Amino acid sequence: MPYWYLSRISNINAFLLFLSLSVWIPLTSSSPSSTHTLQSNYHVFVSFRGPDVRVGFLSHLIEALSLNQIVSFVDYNIPKGHQISDALLRAIEVSSIYLIIFSENYASSSWCLLELVKTVECRRKYGHMLLPIFYKVDPSDVRHQRGSYGEAFIAHEREYNLNTVQTWRYALKESANLAGFVSSTFRDDAELVKEIVKSVLNLRHKVNSKEEYEIDTQFPHAEPLLDFPVTRCMSV
């Protein structure tokens, strides 16, 4: 078996061991604990599937965030196949807002799914805010793992154990069940980016002012996706 394959499996297993220290608690019964606080160095952490969005949509989004003085973490500098680093985990922990770009091949990347699990964990633990962006995909396909998401999980089930795959499924359902932006409801990417930035600015204001907010706040132009109860990504 090639060394790079063994290394990849080892890295993923090590990260899953790290995540296993956390307990999955149903989102409907959770609330951010005042005893867990972190100093935020980034306003936004962006999770994405590189080949799907890096050149077009993502570049426009990051530019718009920067122009509005929104500090974002995007893992451009982590080489393909590299293990998820402590720096990346820390970036997720200290970011107050998560933008998850669900694109056609997002679920095919185990690294995207590992990032997603970590963001969902921090959302529960620290009360950070997660905003899903359904870019050229049907939210229902993400939520129920159909279409390209279903095909990705068929492949994952052949490579990973049941507990790992189920953890990924729960993270997808939980995050896709939140209010988010659906690209097909916008005239073009420019309008979509504009509305995302507007929502991020609103969320950042609430964080900075320590204003009370509901975790499942609905945003203008965001589609509510709460139809059932729920219990980078690098280019790999």
Secondary structure as UniProt FT lines:
FT   HELIX           3..19
FT   TURN            20..21
FT   HELIX           27..29
FT   TURN            34..35
FT   STRAND          42..47
FT   HELIX           50..53
FT   HELIX           54..58
FT   HELIX           59..67
FT   TURN            68..69
FT   STRAND          72..73
FT   TURN            76..77
FT   TURN            80..81
FT   HELIX           86..94
FT   STRAND          95..102
FT   TURN            104..105
FT   HELIX           106..108
FT   HELIX           110..126
FT   STRAND          129..134
FT   HELIX           139..144
FT   HELIX           148..159
FT   HELIX           162..176
FT   STRAND          180..182
FT   HELIX           183..185
FT   HELIX           189..209
FT   TURN            215..216
FT   TURN            220..221
//
